[in-house]
């Protein structure tokens, strides 16, 4: 029995091994989630299918390849804003849904076969199918309901919270005074981040603005001067349609309406909104 099911164990182990993908990013908690999700999807197929060794391994490898490809496509390095973990996780759930449908079809096809009628099927195969489909369906239901509740909170936009690495680290010629990832907004996931920057050598505001614009353009922000301020939108990466981020900074002194407290003399404030 163990020898005949060896390929099932190997596919299950490969599903757990998918946890190494976020672990490579230094995210141990996400690695645990990926390992569990990979085990349920890939292991669920391995132990639930009634196909033979060759077809079972081929389709199991296809599930693994789909999950790896999804992760790489979602998290690959590029000049866009990095997508959050929900990007690849949601698509993994979609892959899990396809796998669940494949298990149901596989069961139906064998049930219609004269040689594999349900009543003549080995009890162990029937138990394996139930034990495989149940956790897979439960995971899809629970995670799907959770994601659905998140989307009903607000306008349903897919927003990415502003992160420090969209501005930082600053070059040696600039000094970060403070950073607030949600200085304004906060409704339905909408936040305006605020970064207060001064020149490290005491240079004036004009020089600070020039240095800051050059730095931000180097990070991928397409800033253009428009009506006394530099503005630009930066698209988000990933697979799902995340909203872009909008950045701006004023050439002259900050408008009074934008200030919560007086910044240091000659300080320049960078604002980033995730609308």
Backbone as CSV, one residue per row, in Angstrom:
resi,resn,N_x,N_y,N_z,CA_x,CA_y,CA_z,C_x,C_y,C_z
1,UNK,0.833,-1.196,0.000,0.000,0.000,0.000,0.869,1.247,0.000
2,UNK,1.901,1.294,0.841,2.788,2.440,0.926,3.534,2.637,-0.375
3,UNK,3.974,1.499,-0.993,4.714,1.599,-2.242,3.821,2.145,-3.349
4,UNK,2.553,1.671,-3.389,1.643,2.132,-4.412,1.260,3.591,-4.262
5,UNK,1.327,4.095,-3.045,0.969,5.486,-2.780,2.182,6.399,-2.651
6,UNK,3.335,5.888,-3.038,4.541,6.700,-2.892,4.462,8.025,-3.625
7,UNK,3.901,8.026,-4.830,3.809,9.266,-5.608,2.888,10.278,-4.941
8,UNK,1.888,9.776,-4.218,0.980,10.679,-3.508,1.713,11.397,-2.377
9,UNK,2.570,10.650,-1.686,3.354,11.263,-0.612,4.324,12.300,-1.168
10,UNK,4.928,11.993,-2.301,5.880,12.932,-2.889,5.183,14.217,-3.344
11,UNK,4.021,14.093,-3.940,3.281,15.288,-4.346,2.854,16.105,-3.122
12,UNK,2.445,15.442,-2.063,2.060,16.145,-0.835,3.249,16.908,-0.254
13,UNK,4.430,16.261,-0.260,5.634,16.917,0.251,5.987,18.127,-0.613
14,UNK,5.791,17.992,-1.927,6.067,19.121,-2.825,5.114,20.275,-2.545
15,UNK,3.856,19.945,-2.197,2.903,20.997,-1.845,3.345,21.756,-0.604
16,UNK,3.822,21.033,0.400,4.339,21.685,1.607,5.568,22.525,1.267
17,UNK,6.380,22.020,0.340,7.592,22.733,-0.048,7.333,24.089,-0.678
18,UNK,6.106,24.355,-1.116,5.778,25.659,-1.669,5.892,26.765,-0.623
19,UNK,5.930,26.362,0.643,6.119,27.345,1.705,7.478,28.012,1.657
20,UNK,8.414,27.438,0.897,9.740,28.051,0.784,9.719,29.322,-0.066
21,UNK,8.659,29.535,-0.851,8.586,30.717,-1.705,8.529,32.006,-0.889
22,UNK,7.539,32.201,0.004,7.558,33.407,0.837,8.670,33.384,1.884
23,UNK,9.129,32.183,2.259,10.237,32.114,3.216,11.490,32.721,2.600
24,UNK,11.653,32.567,1.294,12.779,33.169,0.583,12.713,34.688,0.660
25,UNK,11.505,35.237,0.829,11.317,36.682,0.973,11.488,37.144,2.410
26,UNK,11.736,36.210,3.311,11.875,36.571,4.716,10.543,36.769,5.405
27,UNK,9.511,36.015,4.997,8.180,36.129,5.592,7.764,34.776,6.158
28,UNK,8.195,34.440,7.365,7.919,33.107,7.927,6.443,32.810,8.132
29,UNK,5.642,33.796,8.548,4.216,33.548,8.757,3.514,33.246,7.427
30,UNK,3.878,33.975,6.381,3.305,33.703,5.070,3.796,32.365,4.528
31,UNK,5.000,31.971,4.924,5.523,30.677,4.498,4.665,29.544,5.067
32,UNK,4.232,29.699,6.311,3.351,28.691,6.916,2.029,28.626,6.163
33,UNK,1.467,29.804,5.843,0.201,29.839,5.102,0.354,29.201,3.721
34,UNK,1.475,29.487,3.047,1.704,28.918,1.721,1.880,27.405,1.800
35,UNK,2.570,26.930,2.837,2.779,25.491,2.991,1.458,24.766,3.228
36,UNK,0.612,25.340,4.075,-0.690,24.719,4.353,-1.564,24.735,3.105
37,UNK,-1.592,25.885,2.434,-2.398,26.012,1.225,-1.895,25.058,0.136
38,UNK,-0.577,24.981,-0.022,-0.008,24.079,-1.017,-0.306,22.623,-0.717
39,UNK,-0.246,22.265,0.560,-0.555,20.883,0.951,-2.008,20.535,0.659
40,UNK,-2.908,21.457,0.980,-4.328,21.175,0.780,-4.658,21.042,-0.700
41,UNK,-4.053,21.909,-1.531,-4.366,21.872,-2.961,-3.693,20.684,-3.645
42,UNK,-2.367,20.612,-3.528,-1.624,19.563,-4.229,-1.852,18.201,-3.578
43,UNK,-1.761,18.168,-2.235,-2.006,16.912,-1.540,-3.439,16.444,-1.703
44,UNK,-4.366,17.409,-1.746,-5.770,17.052,-1.949,-5.978,16.346,-3.285
45,UNK,-5.298,16.867,-4.319,-5.400,16.212,-5.618,-4.765,14.814,-5.579
46,UNK,-3.583,14.731,-4.978,-2.844,13.466,-4.977,-3.639,12.344,-4.317
47,UNK,-4.257,12.660,-3.188,-4.957,11.612,-2.453,-6.423,11.463,-2.872
48,UNK,-6.960,12.457,-3.571,-8.363,12.385,-3.968,-8.593,11.816,-5.349
49,UNK,-7.591,11.930,-6.231,-7.795,11.450,-7.594,-7.816,9.927,-7.665
50,UNK,-8.582,9.430,-8.610,-8.643,7.987,-8.850,-7.900,7.607,-10.127
51,UNK,-7.198,8.568,-10.699,-6.397,8.269,-11.882,-5.165,7.462,-11.484
52,UNK,-4.485,6.971,-12.474,-3.291,6.187,-12.207,-2.082,7.046,-11.883
53,UNK,-0.957,6.378,-11.676,0.292,7.040,-11.291,0.705,8.106,-12.293
54,UNK,0.731,7.756,-13.570,1.221,8.687,-14.588,0.387,9.958,-14.687
55,UNK,-0.923,9.794,-14.841,-1.810,10.954,-14.968,-1.854,11.750,-13.675
56,UNK,-1.868,11.048,-12.556,-1.917,11.736,-11.260,-0.698,12.610,-11.032
57,UNK,0.483,12.075,-11.326,1.714,12.849,-11.149,1.768,14.017,-12.123
58,UNK,1.351,13.785,-13.359,1.377,14.844,-14.374,0.494,16.021,-13.977
59,UNK,-0.741,15.719,-13.564,-1.639,16.802,-13.164,-1.210,17.430,-11.838
60,UNK,-0.655,16.612,-10.928,-0.145,17.160,-9.671,0.998,18.128,-9.921
61,UNK,1.887,17.767,-10.843,2.982,18.668,-11.206,2.449,19.946,-11.847
62,UNK,1.324,19.816,-12.582,0.719,20.997,-13.207,0.180,21.951,-12.143
63,UNK,-0.424,21.405,-11.070,-0.903,22.275,-9.988,0.273,22.994,-9.343
64,UNK,1.354,22.263,-9.104,2.537,22.876,-8.477,3.105,23.967,-9.375
65,UNK,3.206,23.677,-10.672,3.736,24.664,-11.609,2.855,25.908,-11.647
66,UNK,1.525,25.709,-11.588,0.607,26.849,-11.609,0.784,27.717,-10.373
67,UNK,0.970,27.101,-9.212,1.150,27.867,-7.978,2.480,28.609,-7.971
68,UNK,3.541,27.957,-8.439,4.848,28.619,-8.498,4.811,29.775,-9.497
69,UNK,4.231,29.534,-10.661,4.148,30.581,-11.681,3.353,31.774,-11.182
70,UNK,2.265,31.494,-10.473,1.458,32.574,-9.909,2.272,33.410,-8.932
71,UNK,3.001,32.755,-8.059,3.795,33.479,-7.062,4.862,34.339,-7.735
72,UNK,5.561,33.765,-8.697,6.625,34.505,-9.380,6.056,35.688,-10.151
73,UNK,4.937,35.469,-10.860,4.316,36.549,-11.623,3.835,37.666,-10.702
74,UNK,3.393,37.303,-9.511,2.886,38.298,-8.569,4.005,39.068,-7.875
75,UNK,5.076,38.368,-7.520,6.107,38.959,-6.675,7.415,39.254,-7.392
76,UNK,7.459,39.087,-8.695,8.717,39.291,-9.414,9.181,40.748,-9.250
77,UNK,10.497,40.968,-9.142,10.996,42.335,-8.989,10.837,43.136,-10.269
78,UNK,10.395,44.359,-10.149,10.252,45.275,-11.280,10.139,46.687,-10.727
79,UNK,9.953,47.653,-11.584,9.912,49.044,-11.155,8.556,49.445,-10.584
80,UNK,7.561,48.546,-10.654,6.245,48.856,-10.123,6.216,48.668,-8.611
81,UNK,5.162,49.152,-7.991,4.987,48.942,-6.554,4.746,47.456,-6.306
82,UNK,5.468,46.898,-5.374,5.350,45.466,-5.097,3.952,45.129,-4.592
83,UNK,3.389,44.063,-5.135,2.044,43.633,-4.726,2.103,42.950,-3.368
84,UNK,1.052,43.073,-2.556,1.023,42.394,-1.252,0.785,40.901,-1.418
85,UNK,0.893,40.166,-0.325,0.758,38.716,-0.368,-0.635,38.277,-0.802
86,UNK,-1.657,39.126,-0.556,-3.009,38.755,-0.960,-3.117,38.554,-2.463
87,UNK,-2.220,39.172,-3.223,-2.269,39.063,-4.670,-2.093,37.616,-5.107
88,UNK,-1.015,36.971,-4.650,-0.794,35.588,-5.059,-1.712,34.629,-4.317
89,UNK,-2.083,34.964,-3.068,-2.912,34.057,-2.286,-4.305,33.924,-2.887
90,UNK,-4.876,35.038,-3.354,-6.197,34.983,-3.962,-6.167,34.117,-5.215
91,UNK,-5.115,34.260,-6.022,-5.016,33.452,-7.237,-4.786,31.982,-6.871
92,UNK,-4.061,31.721,-5.799,-3.896,30.339,-5.334,-5.249,29.731,-4.993
93,UNK,-6.131,30.536,-4.397,-7.471,30.033,-4.090,-8.226,29.696,-5.373
94,UNK,-8.029,30.504,-6.414,-8.665,30.205,-7.695,-8.134,28.895,-8.273
95,UNK,-6.829,28.678,-8.145,-6.245,27.408,-8.591,-6.828,26.257,-7.776
96,UNK,-6.997,26.495,-6.467,-7.609,25.474,-5.625,-9.030,25.161,-6.047
97,UNK,-9.771,26.191,-6.484,-11.123,25.963,-6.975,-11.134,25.106,-8.228
98,UNK,-10.182,25.337,-9.125,-10.071,24.514,-10.330,-9.713,23.078,-9.962
99,UNK,-8.812,22.938,-8.984,-8.427,21.595,-8.524,-9.617,20.863,-7.930
100,UNK,-10.430,21.572,-7.156,-11.622,20.961,-6.573,-12.577,20.499,-7.664
101,UNK,-12.771,21.336,-8.675,-13.636,20.952,-9.791,-13.074,19.735,-10.519
102,UNK,-11.739,19.679,-10.659,-11.110,18.546,-11.325,-11.330,17.259,-10.538
103,UNK,-11.295,17.349,-9.209,-11.537,16.161,-8.389,-12.971,15.668,-8.537
104,UNK,-13.908,16.608,-8.615,-15.315,16.229,-8.784,-15.524,15.582,-10.154
105,UNK,-14.928,16.173,-11.180,-15.040,15.605,-12.537,-14.385,14.231,-12.590
106,UNK,-13.199,14.133,-11.963,-12.485,12.851,-11.933,-13.345,11.778,-11.286
107,UNK,-14.016,12.139,-10.210,-14.890,11.197,-9.510,-16.078,10.804,-10.388
108,UNK,-16.646,11.800,-11.075,-17.819,11.537,-11.914,-17.473,10.642,-13.096
109,UNK,-16.307,10.911,-13.713,-15.889,10.119,-14.863,-15.704,8.666,-14.471
110,UNK,-15.063,8.445,-13.332,-14.846,7.062,-12.902,-16.146,6.406,-12.442
111,UNK,-17.092,7.205,-11.966,-18.371,6.643,-11.529,-19.177,6.137,-12.718
112,UNK,-18.975,6.779,-13.889,-19.707,6.376,-15.087,-19.072,5.195,-15.798
113,UNK,-17.825,4.900,-15.408,-17.123,3.798,-16.047,-17.611,2.472,-15.476
114,UNK,-17.801,1.514,-16.333,-18.283,0.202,-15.879,-17.272,-0.455,-14.956
115,UNK,-16.023,-0.132,-15.137,-14.983,-0.781,-14.329,-14.744,-0.066,-13.018
116,UNK,-15.274,1.153,-12.883,-14.986,1.936,-11.676,-16.262,2.481,-11.052
117,UNK,-17.288,1.683,-11.019,-18.513,2.139,-10.388,-18.271,2.394,-8.904
118,UNK,-18.994,3.378,-8.369,-18.797,3.757,-6.968,-19.007,2.578,-6.037
119,UNK,-20.048,1.769,-6.377,-20.325,0.671,-5.453,-19.244,-0.397,-5.476
120,UNK,-18.437,-0.423,-6.556,-17.363,-1.403,-6.639,-16.007,-0.804,-6.311
121,UNK,-15.976,0.470,-6.038,-14.711,1.130,-5.734,-14.209,0.694,-4.363
122,UNK,-12.898,0.579,-4.208,-12.355,0.207,-2.907,-12.729,1.241,-1.850
123,UNK,-13.088,0.811,-0.654,-13.451,1.760,0.402,-12.338,2.776,0.674
124,UNK,-11.098,2.376,0.561,-9.990,3.293,0.837,-9.981,4.453,-0.152
125,UNK,-10.297,4.162,-1.432,-10.327,5.225,-2.442,-11.448,6.214,-2.141
126,UNK,-12.595,5.707,-1.712,-13.716,6.578,-1.373,-13.371,7.454,-0.167
127,UNK,-12.735,6.861,0.831,-12.360,7.617,2.028,-11.316,8.677,1.690
128,UNK,-10.377,8.330,0.811,-9.359,9.309,0.402,-9.993,10.497,-0.296
129,UNK,-10.991,10.218,-1.141,-11.633,11.303,-1.886,-12.343,12.255,-0.928
130,UNK,-13.069,11.704,0.035,-13.767,12.539,1.023,-12.762,13.343,1.838
131,UNK,-11.688,12.678,2.284,-10.690,13.353,3.107,-9.926,14.418,2.333
132,UNK,-9.898,14.339,1.013,-9.206,15.319,0.190,-10.096,16.503,-0.152
133,UNK,-11.343,16.191,-0.522,-12.265,17.242,-0.950,-12.727,18.106,0.217
134,UNK,-12.942,17.510,1.371,-13.480,18.248,2.517,-12.585,19.415,2.939
135,UNK,-11.277,19.201,3.206,-10.447,20.350,3.603,-10.266,21.367,2.485
136,UNK,-10.211,20.902,1.240,-10.056,21.821,0.119,-11.288,22.718,-0.013
137,UNK,-12.467,22.118,0.051,-13.704,22.898,-0.028,-13.838,23.835,1.165
138,UNK,-13.445,23.358,2.352,-13.526,24.201,3.557,-12.603,25.399,3.457
139,UNK,-11.381,25.180,2.967,-10.433,26.290,2.816,-10.970,27.325,1.835
140,UNK,-11.490,26.873,0.705,-12.014,27.795,-0.296,-13.216,28.572,0.252
141,UNK,-14.064,27.898,1.016,-15.248,28.551,1.558,-14.873,29.602,2.600
142,UNK,-14.011,29.211,3.551,-13.640,30.127,4.627,-12.860,31.324,4.095
143,UNK,-11.846,31.060,3.270,-11.037,32.155,2.734,-11.856,33.028,1.786
144,UNK,-12.716,32.390,0.995,-13.548,33.156,0.075,-14.502,34.075,0.810
145,UNK,-15.107,33.580,1.894,-16.007,34.420,2.690,-15.245,35.561,3.348
146,UNK,-14.037,35.263,3.840,-13.227,36.316,4.467,-12.862,37.409,3.493
147,UNK,-12.441,37.026,2.296,-12.098,38.016,1.276,-13.325,38.789,0.833
148,UNK,-14.462,38.108,0.790,-15.694,38.793,0.407,-16.096,39.847,1.413
149,UNK,-15.908,39.552,2.709,-16.221,40.533,3.746,-15.305,41.744,3.661
150,UNK,-14.033,41.510,3.326,-13.093,42.620,3.182,-13.529,43.534,2.046
151,UNK,-13.972,42.951,0.949,-14.363,43.737,-0.214,-15.657,44.515,0.004
152,UNK,-16.516,44.046,0.904,-17.755,44.771,1.165,-17.538,45.935,2.116
153,UNK,-16.350,46.048,2.717,-16.041,47.154,3.621,-15.485,48.319,2.803
154,UNK,-16.337,49.300,2.471,-15.882,50.429,1.662,-16.362,50.293,0.230
155,UNK,-15.574,50.836,-0.694,-16.012,50.843,-2.089,-15.507,49.639,-2.879
156,UNK,-14.840,48.716,-2.199,-14.387,47.511,-2.880,-13.112,47.669,-3.668
157,UNK,-12.471,48.829,-3.594,-11.225,49.030,-4.337,-10.106,48.174,-3.760
158,UNK,-9.242,47.693,-4.645,-8.095,46.907,-4.195,-6.943,47.877,-3.939
159,UNK,-6.723,48.205,-2.690,-5.724,49.190,-2.325,-4.507,48.533,-1.692
160,UNK,-3.360,49.122,-1.948,-2.116,48.722,-1.314,-1.696,49.840,-0.377
161,UNK,-1.459,49.524,0.871,-1.003,50.535,1.815,0.367,51.063,1.394
162,UNK,0.578,52.355,1.588,1.857,52.966,1.241,2.939,52.427,2.164
163,UNK,4.072,52.050,1.583,5.184,51.507,2.370,6.368,52.456,2.325
164,UNK,7.226,52.333,3.332,8.401,53.196,3.420,9.303,53.071,2.201
165,UNK,9.394,51.848,1.636,10.344,51.660,0.539,9.914,52.341,-0.757
166,UNK,8.742,52.982,-0.762,8.359,53.765,-1.923,9.080,55.108,-1.957
167,UNK,9.702,55.485,-0.839,10.468,56.732,-0.747,11.872,56.473,-0.206
168,UNK,11.964,55.552,0.725,13.232,55.277,1.405,13.951,54.088,0.764
169,UNK,15.266,53.979,0.973,16.121,54.885,1.749,16.511,56.133,0.960
170,UNK,16.710,57.211,1.671,17.110,58.471,1.043,18.608,58.485,0.781
171,UNK,19.038,59.256,-0.208,20.486,59.402,-0.433,21.128,60.175,0.704
172,UNK,22.442,60.166,0.754,23.177,60.819,1.853,22.922,62.318,1.915
173,UNK,22.512,62.913,0.806,22.295,64.364,0.770,20.960,64.779,1.378
174,UNK,20.109,63.803,1.705,18.804,64.098,2.277,18.642,63.425,3.629
175,UNK,17.820,64.034,4.475,17.609,63.517,5.828,16.116,63.369,6.090
176,UNK,15.709,62.199,6.563,14.307,61.958,6.894,14.018,62.453,8.303
177,UNK,13.094,63.394,8.404,12.704,63.925,9.716,11.648,63.037,10.358
178,UNK,10.638,62.672,9.580,9.574,61.810,10.092,8.834,61.170,8.929
179,UNK,8.120,60.088,9.223,7.318,59.389,8.225,6.051,58.875,8.884
180,UNK,4.927,59.127,8.259,3.632,58.684,8.757,2.906,58.015,7.590
181,UNK,2.678,56.711,7.692,2.077,55.967,6.587,0.583,56.223,6.432
182,UNK,-0.036,56.889,7.394,-1.453,57.233,7.283,-1.696,58.551,8.011
183,UNK,-1.133,59.636,7.460,-1.277,60.950,8.085,-2.679,61.514,7.884
184,UNK,-3.366,61.062,6.843,-4.721,61.530,6.570,-5.500,60.412,5.906
185,UNK,-6.802,60.513,5.934,-7.650,59.484,5.333,-7.988,58.420,6.350
186,UNK,-7.706,57.174,6.007,-7.997,56.070,6.908,-9.377,55.481,6.733
187,UNK,-10.172,56.006,5.784,-11.516,55.499,5.543,-11.504,54.495,4.399
188,UNK,-12.059,53.323,4.653,-12.156,52.268,3.634,-10.796,51.916,3.042
189,UNK,-9.756,51.958,3.867,-8.426,51.591,3.401,-7.672,52.706,2.720
190,UNK,-8.287,53.881,2.569,-7.618,54.998,1.915,-6.765,55.756,2.921
191,UNK,-5.477,55.903,2.616,-4.562,56.634,3.488,-3.625,57.501,2.651
192,UNK,-3.298,58.662,3.189,-2.290,59.525,2.582,-1.062,59.514,3.467
193,UNK,0.028,58.992,2.957,1.278,58.941,3.715,2.002,60.277,3.601
194,UNK,2.804,60.556,4.599,3.514,61.844,4.650,4.967,61.609,5.084
195,UNK,5.908,62.063,4.262,7.330,61.946,4.559,7.920,63.352,4.627
196,UNK,8.503,63.693,5.753,9.107,65.014,5.948,10.613,64.885,5.743
197,UNK,11.144,65.633,4.777,12.542,65.496,4.374,13.228,66.855,4.383
198,UNK,14.467,66.886,4.854,15.299,68.089,4.797,16.629,67.731,4.148
199,UNK,17.389,68.758,3.780,18.727,68.532,3.229,19.684,68.190,4.357
200,UNK,20.524,67.199,4.168,21.458,66.776,5.211,22.540,67.820,5.473
201,UNK,22.831,68.673,4.474,23.881,69.671,4.623,23.341,71.064,4.898
202,UNK,22.047,71.169,5.243,21.458,72.459,5.572,21.091,73.300,4.366
203,UNK,21.056,72.729,3.186,20.693,73.483,1.981,19.240,73.931,2.056
204,UNK,18.898,74.918,1.225,17.558,75.471,1.241,16.527,74.575,0.587
205,UNK,15.293,75.052,0.600,14.177,74.258,0.101,14.325,73.939,-1.388
206,UNK,14.766,74.913,-2.168,14.880,74.689,-3.615,15.815,73.527,-3.915
207,UNK,16.954,73.491,-3.228,17.909,72.403,-3.423,17.332,71.076,-2.944
208,UNK,16.619,71.115,-1.822,16.019,69.891,-1.288,14.996,69.322,-2.258
209,UNK,14.176,70.194,-2.845,13.176,69.750,-3.811,13.854,69.102,-5.015
210,UNK,14.902,69.737,-5.525,15.618,69.196,-6.686,16.189,67.821,-6.387
211,UNK,16.828,67.682,-5.243,17.413,66.394,-4.863,16.331,65.336,-4.672
212,UNK,15.242,65.733,-4.052,14.176,64.787,-3.745,13.489,64.300,-5.019
213,UNK,13.244,65.215,-5.951,12.612,64.829,-7.216,13.518,63.869,-7.984
214,UNK,14.806,64.162,-8.002,15.748,63.274,-8.693,15.757,61.889,-8.050
215,UNK,15.729,61.867,-6.726,15.719,60.586,-6.008,14.448,59.793,-6.304
216,UNK,13.292,60.438,-6.254,12.030,59.745,-6.470,11.904,59.243,-7.907
217,UNK,12.382,60.031,-8.844,12.372,59.567,-10.235,13.246,58.328,-10.399
218,UNK,14.331,58.283,-9.656,15.199,57.110,-9.702,14.527,55.867,-9.143
219,UNK,13.559,56.049,-8.253,12.818,54.923,-7.680,11.667,54.474,-8.575
220,UNK,11.394,55.242,-9.629,10.319,54.864,-10.536,9.130,55.797,-10.547
221,UNK,9.179,56.879,-9.770,8.082,57.841,-9.763,8.224,58.790,-10.952
222,UNK,7.258,58.832,-11.876,7.339,59.718,-13.045,6.850,61.124,-12.709
223,UNK,7.588,61.822,-11.873,7.149,63.139,-11.408,7.289,64.188,-12.502
224,UNK,6.248,65.002,-12.633,6.251,66.109,-13.576,5.776,67.368,-12.860
225,UNK,6.367,68.510,-13.230,6.004,69.787,-12.610,4.681,70.274,-13.194
226,UNK,3.736,70.559,-12.291,2.426,71.007,-12.730,1.810,71.921,-11.682
227,UNK,1.640,73.209,-12.044,0.978,74.184,-11.172,1.629,74.276,-9.795
228,UNK,2.921,74.393,-9.792,3.629,74.623,-8.541,3.916,73.387,-7.714
229,UNK,3.704,72.222,-8.256,4.027,71.005,-7.518,4.399,69.892,-8.487
230,UNK,5.218,68.974,-7.996,5.593,67.796,-8.758,4.599,66.681,-8.418
231,UNK,4.025,66.071,-9.435,3.051,65.000,-9.221,3.359,63.831,-10.153
232,UNK,2.887,62.669,-9.776,3.075,61.487,-10.619,2.383,60.276,-10.028
233,UNK,1.908,59.398,-10.889,1.266,58.153,-10.472,2.192,56.981,-10.756
234,UNK,2.163,56.019,-9.861,2.984,54.825,-10.020,2.097,53.601,-9.921
235,UNK,2.122,52.779,-10.953,1.257,51.598,-10.989,1.761,50.519,-10.043
236,UNK,0.837,49.663,-9.639,1.166,48.544,-8.766,1.369,47.284,-9.600
237,UNK,2.242,46.428,-9.129,2.483,45.167,-9.808,1.463,44.127,-9.387
238,UNK,1.824,42.867,-9.565,0.923,41.798,-9.181,-0.001,41.372,-10.303
239,UNK,-0.966,40.540,-9.956,-1.898,39.968,-10.918,-3.267,40.632,-10.823
240,UNK,-3.713,40.932,-9.617,-5.013,41.562,-9.416,-4.935,43.056,-9.748
241,UNK,-6.077,43.693,-10.019,-6.083,45.118,-10.397,-5.980,46.058,-9.200
242,UNK,-4.790,46.193,-8.650,-4.568,47.097,-7.526,-4.569,48.539,-8.008
243,UNK,-5.055,49.445,-7.167,-5.087,50.857,-7.529,-3.672,51.432,-7.505
244,UNK,-3.351,52.349,-8.415,-2.018,52.968,-8.401,-1.889,53.944,-7.245
245,UNK,-0.665,54.361,-6.966,-0.401,55.366,-5.944,-0.100,56.701,-6.603
246,UNK,-0.511,57.756,-5.936,-0.311,59.114,-6.449,0.582,59.878,-5.477
247,UNK,1.683,60.404,-5.968,2.627,61.150,-5.135,2.686,62.603,-5.581
248,UNK,2.936,63.486,-4.637,3.126,64.896,-4.978,3.931,65.601,-3.888
249,UNK,4.595,66.660,-4.281,5.318,67.523,-3.354,5.305,68.936,-3.921
250,UNK,5.286,69.919,-3.028,5.159,71.312,-3.441,6.531,71.948,-3.634
251,UNK,6.629,72.768,-4.674,7.886,73.469,-4.948,8.114,74.548,-3.904
252,UNK,7.072,75.320,-3.616,7.177,76.381,-2.619,6.687,75.859,-1.265
253,UNK,6.434,76.766,-0.357,6.021,76.375,0.988,4.727,75.560,0.951
254,UNK,4.585,74.675,1.910,3.398,73.829,1.970,2.143,74.670,2.207
255,UNK,1.036,74.336,1.522,-0.237,75.019,1.809,-0.646,74.788,3.257
256,UNK,-1.174,75.807,3.860,-1.555,75.711,5.273,-2.550,74.583,5.508
257,UNK,-3.444,74.350,4.550,-4.466,73.319,4.712,-3.888,71.918,4.763
258,UNK,-2.646,71.748,4.267,-2.040,70.419,4.226,-1.277,70.100,5.506
259,UNK,-1.057,71.089,6.349,-0.185,70.891,7.500,-0.976,70.588,8.760
260,UNK,-0.525,69.592,9.499,-1.084,69.312,10.808,-0.267,69.995,11.889
261,UNK,1.005,70.190,11.634,1.914,70.894,12.550,3.021,71.517,11.713
262,UNK,3.671,72.504,12.271,4.709,73.216,11.529,5.926,72.316,11.322
263,UNK,6.360,72.122,10.066,7.543,71.301,9.806,8.815,72.117,10.065
264,UNK,9.974,71.470,10.096,11.233,72.206,10.257,11.433,73.190,9.107
265,UNK,12.206,74.245,9.335,12.469,75.209,8.264,13.082,74.515,7.040
266,UNK,12.621,74.923,5.859,13.120,74.398,4.566,12.833,72.903,4.385
267,UNK,11.949,72.333,5.201,11.588,70.920,5.017,10.628,70.776,3.837
268,UNK,10.733,69.648,3.152,9.844,69.337,2.034,9.036,68.104,2.408
269,UNK,7.740,68.166,2.168,6.878,67.035,2.503,6.483,66.302,1.218
270,UNK,6.657,64.986,1.249,6.232,64.126,0.150,4.946,63.435,0.574
271,UNK,3.915,63.574,-0.251,2.637,62.940,0.029,2.393,61.816,-0.975
272,UNK,1.891,60.682,-0.479,1.543,59.553,-1.353,0.158,59.049,-0.938
273,UNK,-0.719,59.030,-1.904,-2.091,58.578,-1.670,-2.325,57.261,-2.381
274,UNK,-3.085,56.369,-1.774,-3.359,55.068,-2.398,-4.767,55.003,-2.981
275,UNK,-5.274,56.139,-3.439,-6.578,56.160,-4.115,-6.506,55.441,-5.450
